[in-house]
Amino acid sequence: MSPISLVGAASYMPRRIVDNRFFQIEENEEVHVMFRGVKLRHHVSKDETAAFMIDQAARKLADRLNLNLQKDVDVLLTNVTLPDQPFTGCGAIVCHGLGIRPKWVLDAHNGGCVSFLYMIGWAKAIMATYGAKTALVANVQNAGGRLFSQEQNRYRKQARIPGDGCGVGYLVANDESPVRSIDFRTYGEYAADMNAIRDDGVPWYEPSTHSGYVDFTEAKIADIMARANRMVPEVIKSTCKQAELPLDAIDVFITNQPNRIFLRNWREAVQVRPEQHVQTFERHGNLFGAGLPICLEEAVETGRLQPGHHLVFGGFSHAGDYAAAAVVHWKPGGN
């Protein structure tokens, strides 16, 4: 199959920055390790729609890479945590805002925290099958401001972890910065372990005076931690093996960032030093699917990712229904 390259990333972070005083946290409150460690996070405001966030990040990326978006986007793929509308994705609205008319527009609703990698895989398949040359891949996390900032949810321990943001990546059908391997795992037996619920038991799509939230009991948390600590290193090691990349040859490591414990455990499992692991957890929180492209931008802007480096992505989603990893040889020609 012809090579596909990941050549750049950009972000849009919501204007509103929220510290821990926003949440109804009692002094000396016992908090599970899953819900600790965030000092700051961004929350979307009502006017910051998913389409607007993608538009802003895409324009930033276009300036950075000197792109003409009207000519340089054959494929648009989006993943949004809480879509702007219940029945449709935001892809067509993004196209209108940017003035682009890609032949292939796909609004994905699965993949969760590793949807960035899933969309890279889909872009690769579309390019190989239909001859597309370029793709814009966009992730939006907006559950912080839309869900966890609600008055009934602010006291929940899980509410302080999510942060909002948008990350986009740009893919080209060449070997400029090749994706050397990419792997996906599906664990359907865990798919029902993360549910949107209300205290009155009313389904999310029916009227209610109660806010919805994610059901994470103590028992579920223990199971999720055990499976994530197993499945993420497994898929990363398998993907590195496919790319013939020894673990000690990893230069930069980027995962989704649910909490400090996962970050540490995954890093230690693949023997990566802390300075190689790019993450923004303390100031951005859990960015869900947007975490991978936002951390990629961070790696480039801080100089931690240099031409010739081997970049490894990895992570899992939801309660463990998906896991994925990828190896990228970042601009080996020095561009």
Phi, psi and omega in degrees: 000142181297149182289154173232140184241141171260110192251352180183165179211156176208164185226163164229125178251130180306153186293326187277124177253130186242128174259182188289348176293339180294331186266149183277074185258126179279146179298137180063023179291137176283125181233130179299149182302333178298335189243033179240160165109343181274130176260321181223160171200160175264144174236135177291148170264171186298329182277354180266079179287165177299318180298319179297316182296318178295318179303312183294317180293322180294320178294322177297317179295319179299318178297320184292321184259002180059050181262149166257097188302326181297334181251339194251022176229106177270333184226135173237125177235134181229150171221125184233130181299307177238095185304153180296326180233150185288334187254337185234152172279182185259005186304313182295323179293321176299316179302316180296315182296322181273350182071032181248156178225065178294148180288330183242119176233122183228119174260106184271144177235014175234174181099331174051236186290346176246019182295334176302318179288321176301317182291327173298318178298317179294320177299319179300317180293319179296319179296317181291325186274319189247356176084014175297149184251336185219154178212140171254123183244126188231132175241133176236126169249121184221015182287337180300304181283330184274333186238305190280352176268356179296146186306319181287344183256344187297334180277347182288139184298329181287343188291334185277352184276314184291139169236156184257154177174168178231133174233137177235150176231157181237130183242142180227143180278075175202190181249027181297320181210069198290141168280104187283329176201153179208137185220146181230144176230140177240129180236080184298337181294345180256359189295330183273004184275355173238114185233144170274121184229170171230155182294336179270000178080002181284133179301156185300334186267002178252154181298144180196156174266001182256141177284146175277154176205174182268132183278101176237094176279166179301319180296319179295320181300316180299317180294317181296318180297318181296315183288323179294321179293342177267309192286326183291310175300325179299310184288328177294313181296320179296318181292321176296323178296319177299324180275000184056041180249111175298148181301326181284000176261002176291127178264318181225138187235126179228126177233170165293164192228072181291323180193172182295325184295313178299316180303314180293313184296318180293320179298314181291327182294329179253010172061047178254137180287151181306322182290343177274342184268107183273121179207159184231029192301314186296323183259347181237346182073196178282111184268009179052225184294334181287347184299321184294307180292328178293320178289331174297315176300317178302316181298320180289313185293329180273356180080007179285335175255117184242156176307135181096345180289152171262119182256131179240125174259152173194164176161183177220170183231157175052236178260013178114019182284336177226148171219151182202160176205160178207152175241126179239129173268100193287108173042062184299338179279358178086015181285000000 
